[in-house]
Amino acid sequence: MGDRAAAAGTDQTQPRSVGDRNVARALALLEGDQAGAITIAALRERGVKAPAQAVYTLQLAGYGIDRVSCEDPDGRRTLGYRLHRPSEPVSDRLAGSREAGGEEA
């Protein structure tokens, strides 16, 4: 039982489902964005299979994310997202959203 508890404790930092991996990937991309916003298409191209769902999950976890108008590489106006910098640690926010909403993928 002790080994099982230890294994469960280490899994807390690793996304366990496809949905969790999409949310983690979207968050990493939003945090690393230097252009001011990242388009929905760019999120998809970088491996987020359901960008809107991932962003919604992050918003439920307490992240401030703006939906903004931006330009795609061809110069056309499109929608994108911009992350407000969090004031509390990321792991605390994501852990809170999983506890409140369960684990659905």
QUIKA-V84194 format. One line per field, one symbol per residue. phi: phi as a letter, one per 30 degrees, with the letter a starting at -180 (. if undefined). psi: psi as a letter, one per 20 degrees, with the letter a starting at -180 (. if undefined). burial: b if it has 16 or more other C-alpha atoms within 10 Angstrom, else e. A space follows every 50 residues. Layout:
phi: ???
psi: ???
burial: ???
This chain:
phi: .ddddddddddddcdcbddddddddddddddddcdjabdddddddcjddb eddddddddddjddbccbdbcdediddbcbbbcdddcceedddddddddd cibcc
psi: hghgggghhhihipphrggghggggggggghipiihqprghhgghjjohm ggggggghghijpopqpqprprhjjqprqaqppqpqiqqghgghghhhhh ianq.
burial: eeeeeeeeeeeeeeeeeebbbbbbbbbebbeeeeeebbbbeebeeeebbe bbebbebbebbbbebeeeebebeeeeeeebbbbeeeeeeeeebbeebeee eeeee
